[in-house]
């Protein structure tokens, strides 16, 4: 009958010896495989989930290496010591599996939550280290009837609650999170998804066989070997098949030969896949760009929203311009919010458009200059060159227009016809220079004392006409008298050649004196004639009714 070891009985101590059985060798191989996966994953840790895969496989490697030493040890105290060290991997592996699954779902935990997840495993590790004091983890040990230097551990309440129960809880939540993540994959990834889920079930099967006693080799825990198989399949998916990156664009000939650049980026703006055209636009090889973030001068904030949009990207101070189109790969924004970017170099097109725009601007400027010159020429054609006032041609345009407006608005329109007194005598006595000076001073007076709506014209020679819209008879006469008095006081000439000049003014008002332009002008001219006949230097309203 096999001998039973208990913590309450004295343990025979003998020198440490090892018997490297085939089972110990199997655990050693599992430890080496887990270590290799951890090293490869850590080297590629920039990809989603790979960092946690590296830590998970490190824990599995510790677990498997401890199991190898425990299986090879022939001394009971040594076996128990290795089992305690083995618990570093045993307790942390389920938690790291959960964190790996959460990372696949783009769920990041704070440091406080991470500490909470590892709190119970840390407590169980301390209980295992001090098991001889309370027997809460192991209550006894006995050699396995299966041989191979196996030892059967009898477990206490802390094991069932803190080790087995908590590990199953972590594994259950992690498996459910993987199922949730795989729900978003396209149909053509379904076969790979099933393989991934079967690999995640392997640790469940191994641990259940061990704890239930249904394992053919009693005392052998195949859980670390199962986790090694799971990690191997996960690494294949992560590092080669890239299933968990949601790269839906196949590496087919058409994809490689496309003229437009195509890239797939994740929600961290890391490049998950790209074709040669995209690599050429970015100026680096595809091998160097994979896993790297998009350049800093790209509009990350505009690309990040998971919606279809079109952007224009200017690179290298405008020397290159890209048409950037963003397409969400899936309709859901969680857990995988990868995006496909389609790039097209439109630098030459934009340069041609800019050249055309510049030519159009130059043409518009030339047209504006021509229009301005035409306006200036028209203005010159409508202005008296001596005084700067409008001429008779402009009056012929404005008089009927102002009269029509007055008739339409029911308002009045006054005209003042002004003629300089004895202007021929001024030219003959003081010269044409002083005569022109008199004309300019009268023009300045009328312009400075007039209303904004007034139309002031020089009809020719010494004759002026002022259109006063909205001005009645009394107001028109008052304004004309003010002009006459101010002009009479103006000195002209200099020294012995100083003199004063006066003017006579006839005023007519629409509709009081006439209803049409010719009759209104004739009424004002008749009033002016009466002033001249009466002695000049006065203003008079028309008496025509």
TALIN-V474758 format. One record per helix or strand. SS is the DSSP state (2 for helix, 1 for strand). FROM is the first residue (numbers start at 1). TO is the last residue. If there is no record, write none. Layout:
ss=SS from=FROM to=TO
ss=SS from=FROM to=TO
//
This chain:
ss=1 from=4 to=6
ss=1 from=18 to=18
ss=2 from=22 to=43
ss=2 from=50 to=72
ss=1 from=73 to=73
ss=2 from=76 to=104
ss=2 from=111 to=129
ss=2 from=131 to=134
ss=1 from=138 to=143
ss=1 from=151 to=155
ss=2 from=157 to=182
ss=2 from=187 to=212
ss=2 from=223 to=241
ss=2 from=243 to=245
ss=2 from=253 to=257
ss=1 from=261 to=265
ss=1 from=270 to=274
ss=2 from=276 to=282
ss=2 from=286 to=289
ss=1 from=293 to=293
ss=2 from=300 to=304
ss=1 from=309 to=315
ss=1 from=320 to=328
ss=1 from=339 to=345
ss=2 from=347 to=382
ss=1 from=383 to=383
ss=1 from=390 to=390
ss=2 from=392 to=409
ss=1 from=413 to=420
ss=2 from=423 to=430
ss=2 from=432 to=448
ss=1 from=455 to=460
ss=1 from=463 to=469
ss=2 from=473 to=488
ss=1 from=492 to=492
ss=2 from=495 to=497
ss=1 from=499 to=499
ss=1 from=503 to=510
ss=2 from=517 to=533
ss=1 from=539 to=541
//
